[in-house]
């Protein structure tokens, strides 16, 4: 389900609940009006706590997202640099590097899978293909000694970026913190129902705005916590596929 569909579904469900509650016997406008001052202050405190927690989580997750994106981009750029340098290798080594890179990318796309990476797991097939590529790089010292140092440096960068990608992929929000932010979002949406606004249309606009803002914050945090899961912010393997297709 796309984000727009999710948003429209949420608006429809919330609107239905709002009007059902507004016209039900549980809605007591006189009591809500008489306690408006106290309820407003208490609600403001809850909203402040929710906003502080949300800001902290989003900032942390956004830094992780940047590190993850940079790691994936660095891995791809490393392979492109290695393939560009391989034009200077002897034909035998050049062919091996290209074939081993194709094998690694194919295994990465096919066997590792983004859901597996999301759990921080490593694929034995991908690890073996990367080790095989490393072994081919090591032969450069015998075939072309002048290119050995820069080749080893590029290969080391590729491995470091890959390790960073897997590391940042496996970091998720602590379970208790995730429960806290989810509960806070539900609490903000639910308690807004008890803020008294005489005009029903103004009341609806006010409360649907709060509900939408809380839902959007929840969506942002949830998407950033699972960067490989389809969402508004998610990392794809498209760049790896493009590099593979260019090699083929």
C-alpha positions as CSV (number, residue, x, y, z in Angstrom):
1,X,0.0,0.0,0.0
2,X,1.4,3.4,-1.0
3,X,1.8,6.2,1.4
4,X,-1.1,8.2,-0.2
5,X,-3.4,5.2,0.2
6,X,-2.3,4.7,3.8
7,X,-2.9,8.4,4.5
8,X,-6.4,8.4,2.9
9,X,-7.3,5.2,4.8
10,X,-6.2,6.8,8.1
11,X,-8.2,9.9,7.4
12,X,-11.3,7.8,6.5
13,X,-11.0,5.7,9.6
14,X,-10.3,8.6,11.9
15,X,-13.1,10.7,10.5
16,X,-15.6,7.9,11.0
17,X,-14.5,7.4,14.7
18,X,-14.6,11.2,15.3
19,X,-18.1,11.7,14.1
20,X,-19.3,8.5,15.8
21,X,-17.9,9.7,19.1
22,X,-19.1,13.3,18.6
23,X,-22.7,12.2,18.2
24,X,-22.6,9.4,20.7
25,X,-23.9,9.5,24.3
26,X,-20.3,9.3,25.6
27,X,-19.6,12.8,24.4
28,X,-20.5,15.1,27.3
29,X,-19.8,18.7,26.1
30,X,-20.8,20.4,29.4
31,X,-18.4,18.3,31.5
32,X,-15.6,18.8,28.9
33,X,-16.2,22.5,28.8
34,X,-16.1,22.8,32.6
35,X,-12.8,21.0,32.8
36,X,-11.3,22.6,29.7
37,X,-8.5,24.5,31.5
38,X,-7.1,21.5,33.3
39,X,-7.5,19.1,30.4
40,X,-5.7,21.5,28.1
41,X,-2.7,21.8,30.3
42,X,-2.4,18.1,30.9
43,X,-2.7,17.5,27.1
44,X,0.0,20.1,26.4
45,X,2.3,18.2,28.8
46,X,1.7,14.9,27.0
47,X,2.2,16.6,23.6
48,X,5.4,18.1,24.8
49,X,6.8,14.7,26.0
50,X,5.7,13.1,22.7
51,X,7.4,15.8,20.6
52,X,10.7,15.5,22.6
53,X,10.8,11.7,22.2
54,X,9.9,11.9,18.5
55,X,12.6,14.6,17.8
56,X,15.2,12.5,19.6
57,X,14.4,9.3,17.8
58,X,14.1,11.0,14.3
59,X,17.5,12.7,14.8
60,X,19.1,9.4,15.8
61,X,17.5,7.4,13.0
62,X,18.3,10.1,10.4
63,X,22.0,10.0,11.3
64,X,21.9,6.2,10.9
65,X,20.1,6.6,7.6
66,X,22.8,9.0,6.3
67,X,25.5,6.6,7.4
68,X,23.8,3.7,5.7
69,X,23.3,5.5,2.5
70,X,26.9,6.7,2.4
71,X,28.1,3.1,3.1
72,X,26.0,1.7,0.2
73,X,27.1,4.5,-2.1
74,X,30.7,4.0,-1.1
75,X,30.6,0.3,-1.9
76,X,29.2,1.0,-5.3
77,X,31.7,3.7,-6.0
78,X,34.5,1.4,-4.9
79,X,33.5,-1.2,-7.4
80,X,33.3,1.3,-10.1
81,X,36.8,2.6,-9.3
82,X,38.1,-1.0,-9.2
83,X,36.6,-1.8,-12.6
84,X,38.0,1.4,-14.0
85,X,41.4,0.5,-12.7
86,X,41.1,-3.0,-14.0
87,X,41.6,-1.7,-17.5
88,X,45.2,-1.4,-16.7
89,X,45.5,-5.0,-15.4
90,X,46.9,-7.8,-17.4
91,X,44.1,-9.5,-19.4
92,X,44.0,-12.6,-17.2
93,X,43.6,-10.6,-14.0
94,X,41.2,-8.1,-15.6
95,X,38.9,-11.0,-16.7
96,X,39.0,-12.5,-13.3
97,X,38.1,-9.3,-11.5
98,X,35.2,-8.6,-13.8
99,X,33.9,-12.2,-13.5
100,X,34.2,-12.2,-9.7
101,X,32.5,-8.8,-9.4
102,X,29.6,-10.0,-11.5
103,X,29.4,-13.1,-9.3
104,X,29.4,-11.0,-6.1
105,X,26.8,-8.6,-7.4
106,X,24.6,-11.4,-8.6
107,X,24.8,-13.2,-5.2
108,X,24.2,-9.9,-3.4
109,X,21.0,-9.2,-5.3
110,X,19.7,-12.8,-5.3
111,X,20.9,-14.5,-2.1
112,X,21.4,-11.8,0.5
113,X,18.1,-10.2,0.1
114,X,17.1,-6.9,1.8
115,X,15.0,-8.6,4.4
116,X,18.0,-10.7,5.5
117,X,20.2,-7.6,5.6
118,X,17.6,-5.8,7.6
119,X,18.2,-8.4,10.4
120,X,21.9,-7.9,10.2
121,X,22.5,-11.4,8.8
122,X,25.3,-12.3,6.4
123,X,24.9,-14.6,3.4
124,X,27.6,-17.3,3.2
125,X,27.3,-17.3,-0.6
126,X,28.0,-13.6,-0.7
127,X,30.8,-13.8,1.7
128,X,32.5,-16.5,-0.4
129,X,32.1,-14.5,-3.6
130,X,33.7,-11.5,-1.9
131,X,36.6,-13.6,-0.7
132,X,37.1,-15.0,-4.2
133,X,37.2,-11.4,-5.5
134,X,39.8,-10.5,-2.9
135,X,42.0,-13.5,-3.9
136,X,41.9,-12.2,-7.5
137,X,43.1,-8.8,-6.3
138,X,46.0,-10.3,-4.4
139,X,47.3,-11.8,-7.7
140,X,47.8,-8.3,-9.0
141,X,51.0,-8.0,-7.0
142,X,52.5,-10.8,-9.1
143,X,51.1,-9.7,-12.4
144,X,51.3,-5.8,-12.1
145,X,53.3,-4.7,-8.9
146,X,52.9,-1.0,-9.6
147,X,49.1,-1.3,-9.4
148,X,49.1,-3.5,-6.3
149,X,48.9,-0.8,-3.6
150,X,46.1,1.2,-5.1
151,X,44.2,-2.0,-5.8
152,X,44.5,-3.2,-2.2
153,X,43.4,0.2,-1.0
154,X,40.2,0.2,-3.2
155,X,39.5,-3.4,-2.2
156,X,39.9,-2.5,1.5
157,X,37.5,0.5,1.0
158,X,34.9,-1.8,-0.6
159,X,35.1,-4.2,2.3
160,X,34.9,-1.4,4.9
161,X,31.8,0.2,3.2
162,X,30.2,-3.2,3.0
163,X,30.8,-3.9,6.7
164,X,29.4,-0.5,7.6
165,X,26.3,-1.1,5.4
166,X,25.6,-4.4,7.3
167,X,26.4,-2.8,10.6
168,X,24.0,0.2,10.2
169,X,21.4,-2.2,8.7
170,X,21.2,-4.2,11.8
171,X,20.7,-1.3,14.2
172,X,17.1,-0.9,15.2
173,X,15.2,1.0,17.8
174,X,15.1,-0.8,21.2
175,X,11.8,-2.7,21.6
176,X,10.8,-0.7,24.7
177,X,11.4,2.6,22.9
178,X,9.4,1.5,19.9
179,X,6.5,0.6,22.2
180,X,6.8,3.9,23.9
181,X,6.6,6.0,20.8
182,X,3.7,3.9,19.4
183,X,1.8,4.2,22.6
184,X,2.5,8.0,22.8
185,X,1.2,8.5,19.2
186,X,-2.0,6.6,20.1
187,X,-2.4,8.5,23.3
188,X,-2.1,11.9,21.6
189,X,-4.7,10.9,19.0
190,X,-7.1,9.5,21.5
191,X,-6.9,12.2,24.2
192,X,-7.5,14.9,21.6
193,X,-11.1,13.7,21.4
194,X,-11.7,15.1,24.9
195,X,-10.6,18.7,24.1
196,X,-13.8,20.7,23.9
197,X,-14.3,22.9,20.8
198,X,-17.9,24.2,20.3
199,X,-18.0,24.3,16.5
200,X,-18.0,20.8,15.1
201,X,-16.2,21.7,11.9
202,X,-13.5,23.6,13.7
203,X,-13.3,20.7,16.1
204,X,-12.8,18.3,13.3
205,X,-10.1,20.3,11.6
206,X,-8.3,20.8,14.8
207,X,-8.3,17.1,15.8
208,X,-7.7,15.7,12.4
209,X,-4.6,17.9,12.2
210,X,-3.3,16.5,15.4
211,X,-4.0,13.0,14.4
212,X,-2.3,13.4,11.0
213,X,0.8,15.0,12.5
214,X,1.1,12.1,15.0
215,X,0.6,9.5,12.3
216,X,3.2,11.2,10.0
217,X,5.7,11.2,12.9
218,X,5.0,7.5,13.5
219,X,5.4,6.7,9.8
220,X,8.7,8.6,9.5
221,X,10.1,6.8,12.5
222,X,8.9,3.4,11.4
223,X,10.3,3.8,7.9
224,X,13.7,5.0,9.1
225,X,13.8,2.0,11.5
226,X,13.5,-0.4,8.6
227,X,15.5,1.1,5.7
228,X,15.1,-2.0,3.5
229,X,11.4,-2.4,3.9
230,X,9.3,-0.6,1.2
231,X,8.3,2.8,2.5
232,X,8.8,6.5,1.9
233,X,12.5,6.2,2.9
234,X,14.0,2.9,1.9
235,X,17.3,1.7,0.4
236,X,17.0,-0.3,-2.8
237,X,19.5,-2.5,-4.6
238,X,18.8,-0.6,-7.9
239,X,22.4,0.8,-8.0
240,X,23.8,-2.7,-7.6
241,X,21.5,-4.0,-10.4
242,X,22.6,-1.1,-12.7
243,X,26.3,-1.9,-12.1
244,X,25.6,-5.6,-12.8
245,X,23.8,-4.8,-16.0
246,X,26.6,-2.5,-17.2
247,X,29.1,-5.3,-16.6
248,X,27.0,-7.9,-18.4
